[in-house]
């Protein structure tokens, strides 16, 4: 009986962190492009709808960072809109707290804008 009790306690202790793990991320996005980013929308890669503008009234100025809070760890399509109104969709970005900051630079933004325009 003692073995069964010890086994039950150890099993419970080992399983609790997996079920109680934090699933929401605080993700830092760093804008190393030459343009300010005015809007940022997320859509789970499994969905076709964009969520609300994650920046709200804020913007991510060139050279600055912005931290998204409360985002469930997942792969997202990310729609960015810069200061000129140019749109860019980056597909399948893994956003989670254990990832390094997501950095977007000129080559990322311009390449993404060109690909997005080609799709339209």
C-alpha positions, 0 to 999 in steps of 0.5 A: 500500500505504501508503494501505491501511495508513493507512486500516486504522489510522485505521479501527481507531482510529475504531471502537475507542471504539464497541466499547470504550465503557462500557455500565454506568452509575453512576446517582444517584437523589435522593429529594425526596419526603416518604417514605423509599424502602425497596426499588427493583426494576428490570425491562428494559422488554422483560422481565416479571420484576423483578430483585433489590432494588437497595437491599439493606439500604440505603434512600433517606431523604427528601432523600438520594441513592443511586447504583446501580452496574453497571447496563447503560444501558437503559430500565427499569420501576422499582418503588419501595416506600416506608416505608408499604409503598406501591408505585409502578411508573414505566415506561420510565425511561432509566438511563445514566451520561450522564443527570442524576440521576434525581429522584423527588418527592412528585408523582411518587411519589403520581401513580405510586402512584395509577396503580399501584393503578388497574392492580391 
